[in-house]
């Protein structure tokens, strides 16, 4: 769901304030000069400015940009609010008019839920009187939209950390969507774009993901950033170079329903890997999964459990999944799914055997200290990426 408005005081600002506070994508068009009745619209509102035109042109633009519009008012529908409803009627756009003098916040929220679902809306335009015309409008609309978004919150949130993943991300998102849809649960995909300089963000949006931009270059912090804006009760963390199947979601949900605190899955690597690398990876995985640790490429847990343990420990630049696993195990069982995820083996394809083995054993021997120093973790942070064959 994306919420747009024109940025005016009152109803428009309430819509954008709620979107910003809940991590929902917001936007819309505003008049040239970012004009509003209180002066210049503050810069933190993510609005596009018309090159020319005022309030009426802005209203028309937002009606056209949205899949449907909700018009809030109190009493007689007049002025710009009536013009908005008229624009919708002229263009055949779905429009819901809510009179605050005749309905409660809860009733208005339920009507809005039904309106959005009936019309299959993904972009909702919110309009209504400015603050001087309806002083209590901001409060009413904010409460209604908050209740509406709570009712519309997805059951599952997929958090995908990404740094320059234009060659891997699309396939990953397609696989996630297929797996999520098979579960018959509502879901959202959140790509946390960590200082990418390629088309990562554009690809994420193209495939239906919400994009959160950060500049951390630390995987634990990036995953946590996605979890903070996620709205689902269940969190799935999936790396941008990893393919999951429907069984990973359904089995993960079954494990949580059976009382597990979290879980992960076994790992299969993609093709094109040297013999030495396959032997090394199989040996590592045999030991790793024997002691019941989760891989960062795929971890699932309930939001409540994730928040209880404090999320991924941001003192670590690698191995953060180990410490999350150990923390979750204190809350309950940690399930390793037998069906393997498929993840990229590009690290061993792009580096020499000596480099991979040296990095790996230095971490084992160096313990936590080695995991706190990004300069010693080039295998994860050198930024190298494979270009897919075309």
N, C-alpha and C positions, 0 to 999 in steps of 0.2 A: 504494500500500500504506500502510495505517495500522496501527501497532502499539499495542496497549493492554495494560495490566496494572493490578494493584492497588496498586503502589507499595511493597510490602513489601521488606525487605532481601533480598539474594540474587538469585533468579531474576527477580523483578518489576523490581528496580532495573536489572539487567543489560539487560533489554529496553528500558527507557526511556533508559538511558545510550547504548545503541547508536543508537536512533532520534534522539536529540538530536545526537549527534556526526556522524551522516551526513546530517542535514537531512531525515529521514523524519518524517512526521507521527506524533506520539505522543499518548497520552491514556489514558483509562480512569477507573474509579470507585475511590474509596478510602473507608475507614470514616469515620463521623462523627468530627470532630476531627482528621482526617488522621493517624490513629494507625498506628504501626508498632512493631516490637520495639525499635528504637533511639530511640523518642520520636516527635516530630512529623516527618512526611514533609517534606523541604525544599521550599520554595516554587517552585523552578525546575522541578519536575516538573509537567507540565500535566494534573493530575488533577481530576476533579469529585468533590466531597465529598457523600456521602450525608447526607440531612437527619437520618436516624436509622438505626441498624444498625451491625453490626460486620463482622468478617472474612467470615463465611459469607454475609451479605447482599451484601457487596461482590463476592465470588466469583460469586454467582448473577447479579448485575447485569452483570458483564463477559462472562460466557458468553452472556447474552442480547444484549448490544450488539455482539458480534463475529459475523462470518460463520463462523468456525471457531476452534478453540483448539488450541495445542500445549502439552502438559504435559511439562516436563523433570523428571527425578528421577534418583536413583542408588541402585540396589538395590531394596528393597521399596517399592511405591507405597502411601503411607499419608497419614493426616491430611488437610490441606487440599488436597493434590495429588490424592488419591483422590476427595475430594468434588467437585473440579472436573471430573474425568473422569465421575463419576456424574451431575453436573448436565447435562453434554453429552449423555450417553446418554438421560436422561429427556426432554430437549427435542429430541432428534433432530438435534443440532448436530454437524457434523464435528469429530472430535477425534483428534489424533495424540499418542501417548505415547512419549517418547524416553527410554530408559534409558542414562545416561552410562556406566554400568559395562559396557555391552555394545556400545557404538558409539563411533567417533571423531568429532571435530568435523566432518571432511569428510563422513563417512557421514551424520551427523545432518543436516547442511545439505542434502545431496542428497535425503534423505527428506522434508525440509520443503519443498523446491522442488517435488517431485512431489505432495505433499499439497496445497499451495496451488494449483498449476495444475489438478489433477484436480477440485478443488472450486470453482474460480473465486473464490477468496477475495480480498477487498479490505481487510477489517478482520480482523487476526489478534490474538487474545488469547493472551498468553504467561503461563503460570503454572508454579508449582513451589515447592519448599521455601524457607523463609527461611534467612538466612545461618547462624544458629546450628544449624540442622539439616543443612545441606550447605555447609560453609565454602568449598569450591571451586566451588560452583554458579555464582556470578557470572562467574568466568573462563570456565567451559565454555560457558555460555549466550551470553556476549558474543562469543566466538570463533565459535560456531555461527551466530549471527544475522548477524554481519559477513560470513561466507562466503555465507550464504543471500542477503543483500541484494546482494552483489556479483554473484551468479549471476542475480538478478532485476533488475539494473540495466537501465534502458531504453537502447536504442541512440541515441535522439534526445531532445534536450531543447529545448522551445520556451519561451523567456523573454519574457514580456510585461510591460513596465513600464506602470503605470497610476496615474493620479491623477484621481479623480472621473470614472470612465469608465462609469457605469452605463447610459448610453444607447448605447454602442458595443460594450462588451465581449462580450456574449453572442454577437452575430453573428460577431465575430472568433474566438471560441473554437470555435464550430461549424465555421467554415471551416478552422481549424487541424486540428481533429480529423478532418475529412473528408480533408484532404490527407495527414495523417500515416497514417491507416488505409490509404489507397491505396498508400502506399509499402511496406506489409506489414512495417514495422519496428516494434519496440516503442518506445513514446514516453511522455513526460511533459509536462505543461503547467504552467508555474510563473508565476503572476501576482505580480509584485512591487508590492504596494499601497503607494504612496508618500503617506502622510498623507491618504488619502481620507476625506471626511466624508459620503459617500453610500453606496450599496449595492454598491460595487465588489467588496469582499471576499466578500460573500454570493453575488453572481452568479458569481464565479470558482469558488467551492466547488460551487455548484449545477451548473455545467457541467463538473465533474470536474478542475479545476485545483488545484494546491497553492498556498497563499497564503503569501507571505513579506511581513511588515509592516516597513516602514522609514519614516523621517521625514527625508528628505534634500532633496527638491525640487531634485534635480540628476540629469538623465537618465543621464549616464555612470555615476554612482555607483549608481543604481537598477538599471541593466542588469548592472553588475558584481556586485551583491548577488544577483541571480538566478543568474548564472553560478557563483557560489561554492557554491550548494547544488544545482546541477544535477548529475545523475548520468550523463547520456548522453555518449557519445564525440563526438557531433556536436551543435553548438549552433546553433539558429535563433533570432535575435532578431526579434520581430514586434511592431510597435506596436499598441496597443489599439484604434486606429481604422483598422486595415488588414486587408484580406481577401486571403488567399493561396489558390491553387488547388493541386490535386494535382501539377500539373506543376512547380511551384516547388520542392517537396520532392524529387521524383524527379530533376529536372534538377540541383538543387543537389548531391544525393548523387553523381550521375554526374560532376559537375565535380570534386568532391573525390577521387573514385576515380581520375580521370584525372590527378591530381597538383596540382590548384589548391589554393592556400592558403586561399582563401575566395571569397566572391562576394556578389552582390546581384541586383537585378532592376530593369528599367525600371518607370516609374510611370505609372499612369492615375489621374485624379482622379474622384471621384463627381460626380453631377449637381448642377445648381443653382448654377453658377458664372458670374459675369459675363464678358462677352467680353474685357475688359481682363485679367482674371485668367487666362483660358485662354491668351491670347497670352504673357503674362509667364511662366507655368509652362512652356509648351512651349519657349520660348526658353531658359529656365534649364536645363531638362532636356537640351536638345540639346547645350549646352556641357558640362554636368556629366558626362553619360554618354560624351561624346566623349573625355574624358580619363580615363575608366575609374574613376570614384569610386562608392562604394556609398552607398545611402541608409539612414539609420538606421531607417526603417520596416521594412526587411527586409535582414538580413545573416546569412550563414551561414559557419561555419568549424568546423574540428575543435577540440575542447577543448585538445589539445596545442598547437596553433598559437596559440590565444587566450591561453593562459597564457604561452607563450614571448614574446609581444609585450607582455605586461602588461595585457591587457584594454583597456577604454575608458579614455582619459586623463581622470582626474577633475579636472584643472585647468580643463577646458572645460565650460561650461554649455550650449553648442550647438556643432555642427560636430564633435563627437567622432567621428562616423562617418568623417569625412574622414581623421583622423589614424590611426584603426584601419585603414582601407583602405591607407594609405601604409605602415603598419608590416607588414601582411600581405603586401603586394607585395614586400617584401624577402625573404620566405620562398618566394615562388612566384607563379604567375599568379593574378589576381583576375578571376573570371568575372562578367560582367553578363548575366543571363538575358534573352532577348528578350521572353518572355511577361511583360506588365506586372502588377504587383500593383495592387490598387485601394485607394487611401487617401483619407481624408477631406480635403476642401478647406475645412474649416470656418474655418481661420485667415483665408483671403481672403474668406469670406462674412461673417465677424463683424467685420472691420476695414475701414477705408476704404482706397482705393487709395494715398492719400498715406502712410498709416501703414505699410502693407506695404512699399511701395517704399523709404521712408526707412529702415526697420529693415534691409531687405535690403542696401541700398547702404552703410549704416553699417558692417555686418559686413565687406563686401568691402573697404572703405577702411580699416577699423580693424584688420583682421588678427586675430592671436591675442589681442591685448589686448582687443578687443571681445567675444571669445568667453569671456573669463574673468570678465566682469562680468554677473551675473544681472540687476542693475537696468537694464541697457541692452538686455535681451532680453525685453521684455514680450510680443512676438509669440509666444513659447514659454511664458512663465511667468506670464501674467496670470490664469491659472486659468479663463478663460471657456470655457463648454461650451454646445453646442447641445442643445436639447431636441428629440428626435425627434418628428415628427408622428405622431399616433395615429389 
